[in-house]
Amino acid sequence: MFIIGLVMALLLGKLFKEFQQQYPYLDALISVFCILATFLTAKSILENWYYWIVLNLLSIILFHFQELYLTEILFLFNFSMSIFGLFYWKKLAVKK
């Protein structure tokens, strides 16, 4: 799934580059893997939280580079919620 995500991100990055986006490949990588992480979350796969943690960090970096500071704060909140979600799901898995 990771390799498929990378290939899809490269293809989408090329498309984003055609539209003169500032950071096309980073934006494409985040977009593609957010969809994949959502799929993992819907299937209740614990590892989805690792994807969300990394994706939220990359989003913070992306929005900082673009000087979108309020959006950066939103993704900082999402990042903290991802860490909470990981620990919470691990705690639930131990109880089962």
N, CA, C and O atoms as a GROMACS GRO file, in nm:
protein
  384
    1MET      N    1   0.082  -0.119   0.000
    1MET     CA    2   0.000   0.000   0.000
    1MET      C    3   0.087   0.126   0.000
    1MET      O    4   0.053   0.226  -0.063
    2PHE      N    5   0.200   0.120   0.071
    2PHE     CA    6   0.290   0.235   0.078
    2PHE      C    7   0.348   0.267  -0.060
    2PHE      O    8   0.356   0.384  -0.098
    3ILE      N    9   0.389   0.165  -0.132
    3ILE     CA   10   0.447   0.185  -0.267
    3ILE      C   11   0.342   0.242  -0.361
    3ILE      O   12   0.370   0.334  -0.438
    4ILE      N   13   0.222   0.188  -0.356
    4ILE     CA   14   0.112   0.239  -0.441
    4ILE      C   15   0.087   0.386  -0.408
    4ILE      O   16   0.066   0.467  -0.498
    5GLY      N   17   0.088   0.420  -0.280
    5GLY     CA   18   0.069   0.559  -0.238
    5GLY      C   19   0.177   0.650  -0.293
    5GLY      O   20   0.148   0.761  -0.337
    6LEU      N   21   0.302   0.604  -0.290
    6LEU     CA   22   0.412   0.685  -0.344
    6LEU      C   23   0.398   0.708  -0.494
    6LEU      O   24   0.419   0.819  -0.543
    7VAL      N   25   0.362   0.602  -0.567
    7VAL     CA   26   0.344   0.615  -0.712
    7VAL      C   27   0.229   0.712  -0.742
    7VAL      O   28   0.241   0.798  -0.829
    8MET      N   29   0.119   0.697  -0.670
    8MET     CA   30   0.006   0.787  -0.691
    8MET      C   31   0.043   0.931  -0.657
    8MET      O   32   0.000   1.024  -0.726
    9ALA      N   33   0.122   0.950  -0.552
    9ALA     CA   34   0.165   1.084  -0.512
    9ALA      C   35   0.254   1.147  -0.619
    9ALA      O   36   0.243   1.266  -0.646
   10LEU      N   37   0.342   1.068  -0.678
   10LEU     CA   38   0.427   1.120  -0.786
   10LEU      C   39   0.344   1.163  -0.906
   10LEU      O   40   0.368   1.268  -0.965
   11LEU      N   41   0.248   1.080  -0.942
   11LEU     CA   42   0.163   1.115  -1.056
   11LEU      C   43   0.079   1.239  -1.027
   11LEU      O   44   0.067   1.328  -1.112
   12LEU      N   45   0.022   1.246  -0.908
   12LEU     CA   46  -0.056   1.363  -0.872
   12LEU      C   47   0.032   1.487  -0.860
   12LEU      O   48  -0.010   1.598  -0.893
   13GLY      N   49   0.154   1.467  -0.812
   13GLY     CA   50   0.249   1.578  -0.802
   13GLY      C   51   0.281   1.638  -0.938
   13GLY      O   52   0.292   1.760  -0.952
   14LYS      N   53   0.296   1.552  -1.039
   14LYS     CA   54   0.317   1.602  -1.175
   14LYS      C   55   0.198   1.686  -1.222
   14LYS      O   56   0.215   1.790  -1.285
   15LEU      N   57   0.078   1.638  -1.191
   15LEU     CA   58  -0.042   1.713  -1.227
   15LEU      C   59  -0.046   1.847  -1.154
   15LEU      O   60  -0.076   1.950  -1.214
   16PHE      N   61  -0.016   1.846  -1.025
   16PHE     CA   62  -0.015   1.970  -0.947
   16PHE      C   63   0.089   2.067  -1.001
   16PHE      O   64   0.069   2.189  -1.001
   17LYS      N   65   0.202   2.012  -1.046
   17LYS     CA   66   0.309   2.097  -1.100
   17LYS      C   67   0.263   2.169  -1.227
   17LYS      O   68   0.303   2.283  -1.252
   18GLU      N   69   0.180   2.103  -1.305
   18GLU     CA   70   0.126   2.165  -1.427
   18GLU      C   71   0.040   2.287  -1.394
   18GLU      O   72   0.029   2.379  -1.475
   19PHE      N   73  -0.020   2.287  -1.276
   19PHE     CA   74  -0.105   2.398  -1.234
   19PHE      C   75  -0.029   2.500  -1.150
   19PHE      O   76  -0.089   2.582  -1.081
   20GLN      N   77   0.104   2.494  -1.157
   20GLN     CA   78   0.192   2.594  -1.094
   20GLN      C   79   0.179   2.600  -0.941
   20GLN      O   80   0.193   2.708  -0.882
   21GLN      N   81   0.153   2.488  -0.878
   21GLN     CA   82   0.145   2.488  -0.732
   21GLN      C   83   0.284   2.511  -0.674
   21GLN      O   84   0.384   2.475  -0.735
   22GLN      N   85   0.288   2.570  -0.557
   22GLN     CA   86   0.415   2.607  -0.495
   22GLN      C   87   0.495   2.484  -0.449
   22GLN      O   88   0.616   2.478  -0.471
   23TYR      N   89   0.430   2.388  -0.388
   23TYR     CA   90   0.494   2.265  -0.340
   23TYR      C   91   0.413   2.146  -0.390
   23TYR      O   92   0.345   2.081  -0.310
   24PRO      N   93   0.419   2.116  -0.519
   24PRO     CA   94   0.327   2.016  -0.575
   24PRO      C   95   0.346   1.874  -0.522
   24PRO      O   96   0.248   1.804  -0.497
   25TYR      N   97   0.470   1.832  -0.504
   25TYR     CA   98   0.492   1.693  -0.464
   25TYR      C   99   0.462   1.670  -0.317
   25TYR      O  100   0.409   1.565  -0.279
   26LEU      N  101   0.494   1.768  -0.233
   26LEU     CA  102   0.460   1.756  -0.091
   26LEU      C  103   0.309   1.758  -0.073
   26LEU      O  104   0.254   1.679   0.005
   27ASP      N  105   0.242   1.846  -0.144
   27ASP     CA  106   0.095   1.855  -0.136
   27ASP      C  107   0.032   1.725  -0.187
   27ASP      O  108  -0.065   1.676  -0.128
   28ALA      N  109   0.085   1.670  -0.294
   28ALA     CA  110   0.031   1.545  -0.349
   28ALA      C  111   0.053   1.429  -0.252
   28ALA      O  112  -0.035   1.346  -0.233
   29LEU      N  113   0.172   1.424  -0.192
   29LEU     CA  114   0.202   1.318  -0.097
   29LEU      C  115   0.105   1.322   0.021
   29LEU      O  116   0.052   1.218   0.063
   30ILE      N  117   0.082   1.441   0.073
   30ILE     CA  118  -0.011   1.456   0.185
   30ILE      C  119  -0.153   1.417   0.142
   30ILE      O  120  -0.222   1.347   0.216
   31SER      N  121  -0.195   1.462   0.027
   31SER     CA  122  -0.331   1.432  -0.021
   31SER      C  123  -0.355   1.283  -0.038
   31SER      O  124  -0.455   1.229   0.010
   32VAL      N  125  -0.263   1.216  -0.105
   32VAL     CA  126  -0.279   1.073  -0.132
   32VAL      C  127  -0.276   0.992  -0.003
   32VAL      O  128  -0.360   0.905   0.018
   33PHE      N  129  -0.180   1.022   0.083
   33PHE     CA  130  -0.170   0.942   0.204
   33PHE      C  131  -0.278   0.974   0.306
   33PHE      O  132  -0.308   0.891   0.392
   34CYS      N  133  -0.339   1.092   0.299
   34CYS     CA  134  -0.456   1.120   0.384
   34CYS      C  135  -0.573   1.031   0.344
   34CYS      O  136  -0.648   0.983   0.430
   35ILE      N  137  -0.589   1.010   0.215
   35ILE     CA  138  -0.696   0.920   0.169
   35ILE      C  139  -0.668   0.778   0.216
   35ILE      O  140  -0.758   0.708   0.264
   36LEU      N  141  -0.543   0.735   0.202
   36LEU     CA  142  -0.508   0.599   0.247
   36LEU      C  143  -0.523   0.586   0.400
   36LEU      O  144  -0.570   0.483   0.448
   37ALA      N  145  -0.483   0.689   0.474
   37ALA     CA  146  -0.496   0.684   0.620
   37ALA      C  147  -0.643   0.683   0.662
   37ALA      O  148  -0.679   0.618   0.760
   38THR      N  149  -0.727   0.753   0.588
   38THR     CA  150  -0.870   0.750   0.617
   38THR      C  151  -0.926   0.610   0.596
   38THR      O  152  -1.007   0.562   0.675
   39PHE      N  153  -0.881   0.543   0.490
   39PHE     CA  154  -0.923   0.405   0.464
   39PHE      C  155  -0.881   0.314   0.581
   39PHE      O  156  -0.959   0.232   0.627
   40LEU      N  157  -0.756   0.330   0.628
   40LEU     CA  158  -0.708   0.250   0.740
   40LEU      C  159  -0.788   0.278   0.867
   40LEU      O  160  -0.816   0.188   0.945
   41THR      N  161  -0.823   0.405   0.888
   41THR     CA  162  -0.902   0.442   1.005
   41THR      C  163  -1.041   0.377   0.999
   41THR      O  164  -1.091   0.326   1.099
   42ALA      N  165  -1.102   0.380   0.880
   42ALA     CA  166  -1.234   0.321   0.863
   42ALA      C  167  -1.232   0.170   0.888
   42ALA      O  168  -1.331   0.112   0.933
   43LYS      N  169  -1.119   0.107   0.857
   43LYS     CA  170  -1.104  -0.038   0.880
   43LYS      C  171  -1.056  -0.069   1.022
   43LYS      O  172  -1.032  -0.185   1.056
   44SER      N  173  -1.042   0.035   1.106
   44SER     CA  174  -0.998   0.022   1.245
   44SER      C  175  -0.862  -0.046   1.257
   44SER      O  176  -0.841  -0.131   1.343
   45ILE      N  177  -0.770  -0.008   1.170
   45ILE     CA  178  -0.634  -0.060   1.174
   45ILE      C  179  -0.550   0.038   1.256
   45ILE      O  180  -0.540   0.155   1.222
   46LEU      N  181  -0.491  -0.011   1.363
   46LEU     CA  182  -0.419   0.072   1.459
   46LEU      C  183  -0.310   0.158   1.394
   46LEU      O  184  -0.289   0.272   1.435
   47GLU      N  185  -0.242   0.105   1.295
   47GLU     CA  186  -0.130   0.175   1.234
   47GLU      C  187  -0.169   0.303   1.161
   47GLU      O  188  -0.083   0.381   1.122
   48ASN      N  189  -0.300   0.325   1.142
   48ASN     CA  190  -0.344   0.448   1.077
   48ASN      C  191  -0.292   0.569   1.152
   48ASN      O  192  -0.267   0.672   1.090
   49TRP      N  193  -0.275   0.560   1.284
   49TRP     CA  194  -0.233   0.675   1.364
   49TRP      C  195  -0.091   0.717   1.333
   49TRP      O  196  -0.057   0.835   1.342
   50TYR      N  197  -0.006   0.621   1.296
   50TYR     CA  198   0.130   0.656   1.258
   50TYR      C  199   0.129   0.739   1.130
   50TYR      O  200   0.203   0.836   1.116
   51TYR      N  201   0.043   0.699   1.037
   51TYR     CA  202   0.028   0.778   0.914
   51TYR      C  203  -0.021   0.919   0.948
   51TYR      O  204   0.034   1.017   0.898
   52TRP      N  205  -0.123   0.930   1.034
   52TRP     CA  206  -0.178   1.061   1.068
   52TRP      C  207  -0.076   1.149   1.137
   52TRP      O  208  -0.070   1.269   1.111
   53ILE      N  209   0.005   1.091   1.224
   53ILE     CA  210   0.108   1.170   1.293
   53ILE      C  211   0.206   1.230   1.191
   53ILE      O  212   0.235   1.349   1.195
   54VAL      N  213   0.256   1.147   1.101
   54VAL     CA  214   0.350   1.195   0.999
   54VAL      C  215   0.282   1.295   0.905
   54VAL      O  216   0.340   1.398   0.872
   55LEU      N  217   0.160   1.264   0.861
   55LEU     CA  218   0.090   1.353   0.768
   55LEU      C  219   0.060   1.488   0.831
   55LEU      O  220   0.069   1.591   0.764
   56ASN      N  221   0.024   1.489   0.957
   56ASN     CA  222  -0.002   1.617   1.023
   56ASN      C  223   0.126   1.697   1.040
   56ASN      O  224   0.124   1.819   1.026
   57LEU      N  225   0.237   1.630   1.069
   57LEU     CA  226   0.365   1.702   1.076
   57LEU      C  227   0.402   1.761   0.939
   57LEU      O  228   0.445   1.876   0.931
   58LEU      N  229   0.386   1.682   0.833
   58LEU     CA  230   0.415   1.733   0.699
   58LEU      C  231   0.322   1.849   0.663
   58LEU      O  232   0.364   1.943   0.595
   59SER      N  233   0.198   1.843   0.707
   59SER     CA  234   0.104   1.952   0.680
   59SER      C  235   0.145   2.078   0.754
   59SER      O  236   0.134   2.189   0.700
   60ILE      N  237   0.191   2.063   0.876
   60ILE     CA  238   0.240   2.178   0.952
   60ILE      C  239   0.355   2.244   0.877
   60ILE      O  240   0.359   2.367   0.865
   61ILE      N  241   0.447   2.165   0.828
   61ILE     CA  242   0.561   2.217   0.751
   61ILE      C  243   0.513   2.287   0.624
   61ILE      O  244   0.557   2.398   0.593
   62LEU      N  245   0.423   2.221   0.551
   62LEU     CA  246   0.372   2.277   0.426
   62LEU      C  247   0.305   2.412   0.450
   62LEU      O  248   0.333   2.509   0.378
   63PHE      N  249   0.218   2.420   0.548
   63PHE     CA  250   0.146   2.545   0.573
   63PHE      C  251   0.237   2.653   0.632
   63PHE      O  252   0.212   2.772   0.613
   64HIS      N  253   0.342   2.612   0.703
   64HIS     CA  254   0.438   2.710   0.750
   64HIS      C  255   0.513   2.773   0.633
   64HIS      O  256   0.529   2.895   0.627
   65PHE      N  257   0.557   2.690   0.539
   65PHE     CA  258   0.625   2.742   0.419
   65PHE      C  259   0.536   2.837   0.340
   65PHE      O  260   0.585   2.932   0.279
   66GLN      N  261   0.407   2.812   0.341
   66GLN     CA  262   0.313   2.894   0.266
   66GLN      C  263   0.262   3.013   0.348
   66GLN      O  264   0.177   3.090   0.302
   67GLU      N  265   0.314   3.027   0.469
   67GLU     CA  266   0.277   3.136   0.560
   67GLU      C  267   0.127   3.137   0.594
   67GLU      O  268   0.067   3.243   0.611
   68LEU      N  269   0.070   3.018   0.603
   68LEU     CA  270  -0.070   3.002   0.644
   68LEU      C  271  -0.071   2.959   0.791
   68LEU      O  272  -0.094   2.842   0.823
   69TYR      N  273  -0.045   3.054   0.877
   69TYR     CA  274  -0.017   3.024   1.018
   69TYR      C  275  -0.139   2.973   1.095
   69TYR      O  276  -0.124   2.889   1.184
   70LEU      N  277  -0.256   3.022   1.064
   70LEU     CA  278  -0.376   2.972   1.134
   70LEU      C  279  -0.403   2.827   1.097
   70LEU      O  280  -0.442   2.746   1.181
   71THR      N  281  -0.382   2.794   0.970
   71THR     CA  282  -0.399   2.654   0.927
   71THR      C  283  -0.292   2.567   0.990
   71THR      O  284  -0.317   2.451   1.023
   72GLU      N  285  -0.173   2.622   1.005
   72GLU     CA  286  -0.066   2.550   1.072
   72GLU      C  287  -0.105   2.516   1.216
   72GLU      O  288  -0.076   2.406   1.265
   73ILE      N  289  -0.169   2.609   1.284
   73ILE     CA  290  -0.216   2.586   1.421
   73ILE      C  291  -0.322   2.476   1.423
   73ILE      O  292  -0.324   2.392   1.513
   74LEU      N  293  -0.411   2.477   1.324
   74LEU     CA  294  -0.513   2.372   1.314
   74LEU      C  295  -0.447   2.234   1.302
   74LEU      O  296  -0.489   2.139   1.368
   75PHE      N  297  -0.344   2.224   1.219
   75PHE     CA  298  -0.278   2.095   1.202
   75PHE      C  299  -0.191   2.058   1.322
   75PHE      O  300  -0.163   1.941   1.343
   76LEU      N  301  -0.149   2.157   1.399
   76LEU     CA  302  -0.081   2.128   1.524
   76LEU      C  303  -0.180   2.061   1.621
   76LEU      O  304  -0.145   1.967   1.692
   77PHE      N  305  -0.302   2.112   1.622
   77PHE     CA  306  -0.408   2.049   1.701
   77PHE      C  307  -0.435   1.907   1.650
   77PHE      O  308  -0.447   1.814   1.730
   78ASN      N  309  -0.446   1.891   1.517
   78ASN     CA  310  -0.467   1.757   1.459
   78ASN      C  311  -0.354   1.663   1.495
   78ASN      O  312  -0.377   1.545   1.523
   79PHE      N  313  -0.230   1.715   1.495
   79PHE     CA  314  -0.114   1.635   1.533
   79PHE      C  315  -0.128   1.583   1.676
   79PHE      O  316  -0.105   1.466   1.703
   80SER      N  317  -0.165   1.672   1.768
   80SER     CA  318  -0.181   1.631   1.908
   80SER      C  319  -0.295   1.530   1.922
   80SER      O  320  -0.285   1.437   2.003
   81MET      N  321  -0.402   1.547   1.846
   81MET     CA  322  -0.512   1.451   1.849
   81MET      C  323  -0.470   1.315   1.792
   81MET      O  324  -0.519   1.211   1.836
   82SER      N  325  -0.381   1.315   1.696
   82SER     CA  326  -0.330   1.190   1.639
   82SER      C  327  -0.252   1.111   1.743
   82SER      O  328  -0.266   0.989   1.754
   83ILE      N  329  -0.172   1.182   1.819
   83ILE     CA  330  -0.095   1.115   1.926
   83ILE      C  331  -0.191   1.061   2.032
   83ILE      O  332  -0.175   0.948   2.078
   84PHE      N  333  -0.290   1.141   2.069
   84PHE     CA  334  -0.390   1.094   2.165
   84PHE      C  335  -0.464   0.972   2.110
   84PHE      O  336  -0.485   0.875   2.183
   85GLY      N  337  -0.503   0.976   1.982
   85GLY     CA  338  -0.573   0.863   1.920
   85GLY      C  339  -0.492   0.736   1.922
   85GLY      O  340  -0.545   0.628   1.949
   86LEU      N  341  -0.362   0.748   1.894
   86LEU     CA  342  -0.274   0.631   1.896
   86LEU      C  343  -0.270   0.568   2.035
   86LEU      O  344  -0.288   0.447   2.048
   87PHE      N  345  -0.248   0.650   2.138
   87PHE     CA  346  -0.242   0.596   2.274
   87PHE      C  347  -0.377   0.540   2.319
   87PHE      O  348  -0.382   0.437   2.386
   88TYR      N  349  -0.484   0.608   2.281
   88TYR     CA  350  -0.617   0.562   2.319
   88TYR      C  351  -0.649   0.427   2.254
   88TYR      O  352  -0.698   0.336   2.321
   89TRP      N  353  -0.621   0.414   2.125
   89TRP     CA  354  -0.648   0.287   2.056
   89TRP      C  355  -0.559   0.175   2.110
   89TRP      O  356  -0.603   0.061   2.120
   90LYS      N  357  -0.435   0.207   2.145
   90LYS     CA  358  -0.348   0.105   2.205
   90LYS      C  359  -0.404   0.061   2.340
   90LYS      O  360  -0.402  -0.058   2.373
   91LYS      N  361  -0.454   0.156   2.417
   91LYS     CA  362  -0.513   0.125   2.547
   91LYS      C  363  -0.635   0.036   2.530
   91LYS      O  364  -0.654  -0.059   2.606
   92LEU      N  365  -0.719   0.066   2.429
   92LEU     CA  366  -0.837  -0.018   2.402
   92LEU      C  367  -0.796  -0.157   2.357
   92LEU      O  368  -0.862  -0.255   2.392
   93ALA      N  369  -0.689  -0.169   2.279
   93ALA     CA  370  -0.644  -0.299   2.229
   93ALA      C  371  -0.596  -0.388   2.344
   93ALA      O  372  -0.615  -0.509   2.340
   94VAL      N  373  -0.536  -0.328   2.444
   94VAL     CA  374  -0.488  -0.406   2.560
   94VAL      C  375  -0.606  -0.459   2.640
   94VAL      O  376  -0.598  -0.570   2.694
   95LYS      N  377  -0.715  -0.383   2.648
   95LYS     CA  378  -0.831  -0.426   2.726
   95LYS      C  379  -0.905  -0.542   2.660
   95LYS      O  380  -0.974  -0.617   2.729
   96LYS      N  381  -0.892  -0.558   2.530
   96LYS     CA  382  -0.966  -0.664   2.460
   96LYS      C  383  -0.914  -0.800   2.490
   96LYS      O  384  -0.966  -0.899   2.438
   0.00000   0.00000   0.00000
